[in-house]
Amino acid sequence: MDKKYLELNDINAYKIAFDLSNYIWDVVIKWDWFAKKHVGGQFIESADSIYANIAEGYGRYFKKDKIRFYHYSLGLLKECFDWNEKSKVRNLLKDEEYHHIITELNKLPKELHYLINYTNEKFNNKAIKQCSSLAIHPVGYFFIIA
């Protein structure tokens, strides 16, 4: 039986956040210098940090560390919502850009909570000791997709 490891690119929250961050980059890069410096930089940084914290949490060994970084992503998600609203109010975003971003942002809370719950269920100290729900990957312990 071939065991499949949960890779970072298999995590929906990571994929959505990564794609959204690149979309925001493509939008912000077209703004004038002042808007990019004062709003765009923060907008991009918050969007980049969502998926970066998912990646960092994924790479952590202990459950509490993993979950802490996933929670950081939830906080950064709120910041990204805020920058999206500011960008709309300041007429920096076209309607279709705003709606695309808000649609993608609205997917992330559910995906992040799913990831946190999945980590809580599948990654605990007993599972590591028994190796019942984890497999040893050359880099460390990773979840097996059932």
MARKOLMI-937083 format. One record per atom (N, C-alpha, C, O): z, y, x; residue in three letters. Coordinates in steps of 0.02 Angstrom, whole numbers, padded with zeros to 5 digits, always signed. Each point is the difference from the previous one (the first is absolute). Layout:
REM residues N
ZYXAla
...
***
This chain:
REM residues 146
+00000-00059+00042Met
+00000+00059-00042Met
+00000+00062+00044Met
+00041+00007+00045Met
-00087+00037-00058Asp
-00006+00062+00038Asp
+00047+00053-00030Asp
-00006+00016-00059Asp
+00051+00010+00100Lys
+00045+00052-00025Lys
-00031+00068+00013Lys
-00026+00013+00054Lys
+00029+00029-00104Lys
-00027+00068+00007Lys
+00059+00048+00008Lys
+00046+00000-00040Lys
-00049+00039+00092Tyr
+00051+00050+00012Tyr
-00018+00065-00035Tyr
-00058+00018-00004Tyr
+00109+00015-00021Leu
-00011+00066-00030Leu
-00011+00050+00057Leu
+00046+00016+00037Leu
-00106+00007-00032Glu
-00017+00050+00052Glu
+00007+00070-00030Glu
+00000+00008-00061Glu
+00006+00040+00104Leu
+00008+00069-00022Leu
-00055+00022-00047Leu
+00013+00033-00050Leu
-00074-00052+00065Asn
-00057+00019-00042Asn
-00003-00037-00067Asn
-00042+00015-00041Asn
+00087-00063+00031Asp
+00005-00034-00064Asp
+00046+00036-00049Asp
+00002-00016-00059Asp
+00035+00065+00084Ile
+00049+00036-00041Ile
-00036+00056-00038Ile
-00026+00047+00030Ile
+00026-00052-00096Asn
-00035+00049-00042Asn
+00023+00072+00013Asn
-00040+00046+00004Asn
+00106-00037+00001Ala
+00026+00068+00011Ala
-00029+00029+00064Ala
-00016+00059+00003Ala
+00011-00099+00049Tyr
-00028+00023+00064Tyr
-00073+00020-00008Tyr
-00022+00053+00022Tyr
-00017-00097-00055Lys
-00072+00013-00008Lys
-00012+00064-00041Lys
-00042+00041+00019Lys
+00079-00033-00073Ile
-00008+00059-00043Ile
+00018+00063+00039Ile
-00037+00049-00001Ile
+00094-00051+00035Ala
+00024+00059+00037Ala
-00047+00017+00058Ala
-00012+00059+00013Ala
-00013-00110+00021Phe
-00046+00012+00056Phe
-00065+00033-00024Phe
-00022+00050+00028Phe
-00007-00078-00081Asp
-00062+00028-00027Asp
+00011+00071-00027Asp
-00042+00044+00009Asp
+00098-00034-00043Leu
+00015+00066-00028Leu
+00009+00052+00056Leu
-00025+00056-00005Leu
+00059-00075+00057Ser
+00010+00045+00056Ser
-00067+00022+00031Ser
-00009+00059+00016Ser
-00036-00105-00009Asn
-00066+00017+00027Asn
-00040+00044-00048Asn
-00037+00044+00021Asn
+00046-00056-00086Tyr
-00033+00043-00050Tyr
+00028+00071+00005Tyr
-00039+00049+00000Tyr
+00105-00043+00004Ile
+00031+00066+00005Ile
-00024+00036+00064Ile
-00014+00060-00001Ile
+00008-00098+00055Trp
-00025+00029+00062Trp
-00070+00030-00011Trp
-00014+00056+00020Trp
-00029-00095-00052Asp
-00069+00022-00011Asp
-00003+00063-00044Asp
-00045+00041+00008Asp
+00092-00034-00053Val
+00003+00059-00043Val
+00027+00060+00039Val
-00030+00054-00001Val
+00086-00064+00034Val
+00034+00056+00034Val
-00040+00027+00059Val
+00003+00060+00014Val
-00040-00102+00020Ile
-00037+00021+00059Ile
-00051+00055-00017Ile
-00022+00036+00045Ile
+00003-00031-00108Lys
-00049+00050-00022Lys
+00032+00068-00018Lys
-00036+00049-00011Lys
+00102-00047+00007Trp
+00034+00062-00018Trp
-00004+00051+00056Trp
-00013-00017+00058Trp
+00025+00080-00075Asp
+00002+00052+00052Asp
+00062-00009+00044Asp
+00046-00037-00017Asp
-00046+00071+00073Trp
+00051-00010+00051Trp
+00071+00011-00028Trp
+00044-00042+00012Trp
-00033+00096-00048Phe
+00067+00016-00026Phe
+00025-00055-00047Phe
+00058-00021+00006Phe
-00100-00001-00052Ala
+00020-00052-00047Ala
+00014-00066+00036Ala
+00048-00035-00016Ala
-00090+00018+00065Lys
+00011-00061+00039Lys
+00066+00003+00037Lys
+00038-00049+00001Lys
-00024+00106+00029Lys
+00060+00006+00042Lys
+00064-00003-00042Lys
+00047-00033+00020Lys
-00046+00066-00077His
+00062+00008-00037His
+00010-00051-00056His
+00057-00017-00016His
-00109-00008-00013Val
+00007-00050-00053Val
-00031-00066+00022Val
+00032-00053-00007Val
-00092+00056+00033Gly
-00036-00061+00017Gly
+00034-00044+00050Gly
+00002-00061-00007Gly
+00027+00092+00059Gly
+00034-00040+00051Gly
+00058-00039-00029Gly
+00010-00059+00017Gly
+00030+00091-00060Gln
+00056-00033-00031Gln
-00023-00055-00049Gln
+00030-00053-00004Gln
-00083+00068-00032Phe
-00028-00047-00048Phe
-00023-00064+00036Phe
+00017-00055-00020Phe
-00055+00065+00074Ile
-00025-00058+00038Ile
+00058-00038+00033Ile
+00001-00061+00000Ile
+00047+00099+00027Glu
+00056-00033+00034Glu
+00040-00043-00049Glu
+00021-00055+00018Glu
-00009+00080-00077Ser
+00038-00039-00049Ser
-00039-00062-00022Ser
+00028-00054-00008Ser
-00093+00062-00002Ala
-00042-00057-00020Ala
-00004-00052+00056Ala
+00005-00060-00013Ala
-00015+00083+00075Asp
-00003-00046+00057Asp
+00066-00038+00008Asp
+00001-00059+00016Asp
+00054+00094-00028Ser
+00066-00030+00011Ser
+00016-00053-00052Ser
+00041-00045+00014Ser
-00071+00048-00073Ile
+00012-00052-00050Ile
-00021-00068+00028Ile
+00040-00047+00002Ile
-00103+00042+00020Tyr
-00023-00065+00025Tyr
+00028-00016+00068Tyr
+00008-00059+00017Tyr
+00008+00110+00023Ala
+00029-00013+00066Ala
+00070-00032-00007Ala
+00018-00044+00039Ala
+00020+00067-00088Asn
+00066-00030-00011Asn
-00004-00070-00029Asn
+00043-00041+00014Asn
-00093+00028-00054Ile
-00011-00069-00024Ile
-00015-00044+00060Ile
+00028-00055+00006Ile
-00071+00078+00038Ala
-00017-00039+00060Ala
+00062-00011+00044Ala
+00011-00054+00026Ala
+00028+00107-00017Glu
+00060-00008+00041Glu
+00050-00048-00031Glu
+00030-00041+00034Glu
-00021+00047-00100Gly
+00045-00047-00034Gly
-00025-00072+00006Gly
+00040-00045+00011Gly
-00104+00036-00018Tyr
-00030-00066+00006Tyr
+00014-00030+00069Tyr
+00010-00061+00006Tyr
-00010+00103+00044Gly
+00010-00024+00068Gly
+00072-00011+00019Gly
+00014-00027+00054Gly
+00033+00046-00096Arg
+00071-00009+00015Arg
+00021-00072-00014Arg
-00030-00035-00041Arg
+00081+00014+00077Tyr
+00023-00069-00004Tyr
+00049-00011-00057Tyr
-00006-00050-00036Tyr
+00053+00095+00027Phe
+00053-00010-00050Phe
-00019+00030-00067Phe
-00033+00052-00005Phe
+00056-00086-00047Lys
-00015+00021-00069Lys
+00020+00072-00013Lys
-00039+00038-00028Lys
+00100-00019+00047Lys
+00024+00068-00014Lys
-00044+00052+00034Lys
-00013+00053-00028Lys
-00008-00068+00089Asp
-00045+00046+00035Asp
-00066+00006-00037Asp
-00026+00056-00009Asp
-00002-00112-00012Lys
-00063+00001-00036Lys
+00006+00044-00062Lys
-00041+00045-00012Lys
+00092-00059-00028Ile
+00009+00035-00063Ile
+00013+00075+00011Ile
-00023+00041-00039Ile
+00060-00024+00092Arg
+00013+00070+00014Arg
-00065+00038+00010Arg
-00008+00056-00027Arg
-00039-00084+00064Phe
-00063+00034+00011Phe
-00043+00003-00063Phe
-00037+00048-00011Phe
+00042-00100-00032Tyr
-00036+00002-00063Tyr
+00029+00056-00045Tyr
-00037+00033-00036Tyr
+00103-00023+00040His
+00030+00055-00037His
-00021+00068+00028His
-00009+00048-00038His
+00001-00043+00103Tyr
-00026+00062+00029Tyr
-00068+00016-00031Tyr
-00015+00058-00015Tyr
-00026-00109+00006Ser
-00066+00010-00030Ser
+00006+00028-00070Ser
-00041+00041-00021Ser
+00091-00064-00017Leu
+00010+00027-00067Leu
+00016+00075+00002Leu
-00025+00038-00041Leu
+00067-00018+00089Gly
+00016+00071+00007Gly
-00061+00041+00020Gly
-00011+00055-00026Gly
-00028-00081+00071Leu
-00061+00034+00022Leu
-00051+00004-00056Leu
-00040+00047-00003Leu
+00041-00097-00040Leu
-00044+00001-00058Leu
+00016+00061-00044Leu
-00046+00033-00024Leu
+00110-00020+00013Lys
+00020+00059-00039Lys
-00024+00064+00033Lys
-00023+00047-00033Lys
+00028-00045+00100Glu
-00025+00059+00036Glu
-00075+00008-00009Glu
-00025+00056-00008Glu
-00011-00111+00010Cys
-00072+00002-00008Cys
-00019+00024-00070Cys
-00047+00039-00008Cys
+00084-00062-00043Phe
-00011+00026-00068Phe
+00008+00076+00000Phe
-00040+00035-00031Phe
+00091-00011+00065Asp
+00014+00072+00002Asp
-00057+00039+00033Asp
-00021+00051-00026Asp
-00004-00076+00082Trp
-00055+00034+00034Trp
-00064-00002-00041Trp
-00040+00047+00002Trp
+00031-00100-00040Asn
-00058-00004-00044Asn
+00004+00054-00054Asn
-00050+00033-00015Asn
+00109-00025-00013Glu
+00009+00051-00052Glu
-00009+00070+00029Glu
-00033+00043-00030Glu
+00062-00031+00089Lys
-00008+00066+00032Lys
-00074+00014+00014Lys
-00023+00056-00009Lys
-00012-00106+00032Ser
-00071+00008+00016Ser
-00040+00017-00062Ser
-00047+00039+00003Ser
+00066-00069-00059Lys
-00035+00015-00063Lys
+00015+00071-00023Lys
-00046+00038-00017Lys
+00110-00019+00017Val
+00021+00066-00023Val
-00032+00055+00043Val
-00016+00054-00024Val
+00008-00068+00088Arg
-00028+00049+00047Arg
-00077-00004+00004Arg
-00031+00030+00044Arg
+00002-00067-00091Asn
-00073-00006-00006Asn
-00033-00026+00064Asn
-00055+00021+00018Asn
+00088-00068+00014Leu
-00029-00030+00060Leu
-00036-00066-00016Leu
-00042-00022+00038Leu
+00059-00007-00095Leu
-00031-00064-00020Leu
-00046+00010-00060Leu
+00015+00039-00046Leu
-00071-00074+00047Lys
-00042-00003-00059Lys
+00034-00047-00050Lys
+00041-00041+00020Lys
-00058+00048-00084Asp
+00032-00042-00051Asp
-00008-00074+00014Asp
+00048-00038-00007Asp
-00108+00017+00027Glu
-00011-00072+00012Glu
+00040-00024+00061Glu
+00022-00057+00002Glu
-00013+00100+00048Glu
+00040-00018+00059Glu
+00073-00008-00021Glu
+00033-00049+00018Glu
-00008+00097-00055Tyr
+00069-00002-00024Tyr
+00013-00064-00040Tyr
+00049-00035+00011Tyr
-00094+00020-00058His
+00010-00058-00044His
-00006-00066+00039His
+00036-00047-00015His
-00080+00044+00063His
-00005-00060+00041His
+00065-00011+00039His
+00027-00056+00002His
-00002+00109+00028Ile
+00062-00006+00040Ile
+00059-00019-00044Ile
+00039-00044+00017Ile
-00032+00077-00075Ile
+00057-00014-00044Ile
-00004-00071-00027Ile
+00051-00033-00009Ile
-00111+00009-00005Thr
-00009-00069-00025Thr
+00023-00050+00053Thr
+00034-00048-00016Thr
-00054+00060+00078Glu
+00020-00046+00054Glu
+00075+00005+00015Glu
+00033-00051+00011Glu
-00006+00112-00012Leu
+00072+00008+00011Leu
+00040-00036-00053Leu
+00053-00029+00014Leu
-00077+00031-00076Asn
+00036-00032-00055Asn
+00001-00076+00005Asn
+00042-00033-00032Asn
-00085+00003+00071Lys
+00000-00072+00011Lys
+00055-00021+00049Lys
+00024-00057-00002Lys
-00005+00102+00045Leu
+00043-00019+00056Leu
+00073-00017-00017Leu
+00027-00046+00030Leu
+00006+00081-00077Pro
+00069-00019-00013Pro
+00008-00073-00021Pro
+00044-00035+00024Pro
-00087+00012-00068Lys
+00002-00069-00022Lys
-00012-00048+00059Lys
+00036-00049+00008Lys
-00085+00065+00033Glu
-00015-00043+00057Glu
+00056-00001+00051Glu
+00017-00052+00028Glu
+00014+00110-00016Leu
+00055+00003+00048Leu
+00062-00037-00026Leu
+00033-00035+00037Leu
-00019+00043-00102His
+00057-00037-00029His
-00013-00075+00001His
+00045-00040+00011His
-00107+00020-00023Tyr
-00018-00071+00005Tyr
+00013-00025+00071Tyr
+00028-00054+00009Tyr
-00049+00093+00040Leu
+00009-00020+00070Leu
+00074-00006+00017Leu
+00020-00046+00035Leu
+00021+00093-00058Ile
+00072-00002+00012Ile
+00030-00062-00033Ile
+00039-00036+00031Ile
-00057+00023-00094Asn
+00027-00059-00035Asn
-00023-00064+00033Asn
+00039-00047+00007Asn
-00102+00044+00013Tyr
-00027-00059+00034Tyr
+00038-00013+00065Tyr
+00018-00057+00015Tyr
-00005+00110+00022Thr
+00037-00006+00063Thr
+00071-00025-00014Thr
+00025-00043+00036Thr
+00007+00070-00087Asn
+00067-00022-00018Asn
+00002-00074-00018Asn
+00046-00036+00019Asn
-00096+00013-00056Glu
-00002-00070-00022Glu
-00018-00048+00055Glu
+00030-00053+00007Glu
-00080+00070+00033Lys
-00028-00046+00048Lys
+00031+00003+00069Lys
-00006-00048+00039Lys
+00038+00102-00023Phe
+00024+00010+00068Phe
+00075+00009+00000Phe
+00025+00056-00007Phe
+00010-00111+00014Asn
+00073+00005+00006Asn
+00024-00044+00056Asn
-00038-00042+00026Asn
+00099+00052-00006Asn
+00026-00036+00058Asn
-00002-00076-00008Asn
-00014-00036+00048Asn
+00028+00012-00109Lys
-00001-00073-00011Lys
-00071-00027+00009Lys
-00010-00054+00027Lys
-00039+00093-00051Ala
-00069-00023+00007Ala
-00020-00004+00073Ala
-00037-00044+00020Ala
+00062+00091+00020Ile
-00017-00002+00072Ile
+00031-00062+00031Ile
-00033-00035+00039Ile
+00097+00021-00055Lys
+00034-00058+00030Lys
-00033-00065-00022Lys
-00008-00045+00041Lys
-00010+00041-00104Gln
-00029-00062-00026Gln
-00075-00004+00009Gln
-00029-00053-00004Gln
-00002+00110+00018Cys
-00073+00005+00005Cys
-00034-00028-00062Cys
-00055-00029+00004Cys
+00087+00037-00061Ser
-00028-00028-00062Ser
-00054+00044-00030Ser
-00048-00025-00029Ser
+00054+00091+00036Ser
-00050+00043-00031Ser
-00036+00043+00052Ser
-00039+00044-00017Ser
+00053-00057+00080Leu
-00033+00038+00054Leu
-00032-00048+00049Leu
+00022-00057+00008Leu
-00073+00079+00023Ala
-00033-00039+00052Ala
+00004+00039+00065Ala
+00002+00062-00001Ala
-00002-00097+00056Ile
+00002+00035+00063Ile
-00071+00016+00021Ile
-00042-00044+00010Ile
+00030+00107-00003His
-00064+00028+00021His
+00008+00014+00075His
+00056+00013+00022His
-00109-00014+00017Pro
+00007+00014+00072Pro
+00037+00065+00015Pro
+00031+00006+00053Pro
-00034+00042-00098Val
+00032+00064+00013Val
+00071+00002-00028Val
+00040+00041+00022Val
-00023-00084-00068Gly
+00066+00000-00030Gly
-00001-00033-00068Gly
-00045-00039-00015Gly
+00094+00057-00027Tyr
+00004-00028-00067Tyr
-00042+00041-00049Tyr
+00004+00061+00000Tyr
-00042-00095-00040Phe
-00041+00034-00051Phe
+00003-00041-00064Phe
+00014-00060+00001Phe
-00027+00093-00055Phe
+00000-00033-00065Phe
-00059-00047-00007Phe
-00055+00014+00025Phe
+00066-00068-00060Ile
-00056-00044-00018Ile
-00018+00017-00071Ile
+00043+00006-00043Ile
-00107+00002+00031Ile
-00023+00012-00068Ile
-00006-00067-00035Ile
-00037-00044+00023Ile
+00073+00036-00077Ala
+00000-00064-00035Ala
-00061-00006-00045Ala
-00008-00051-00033Ala
***
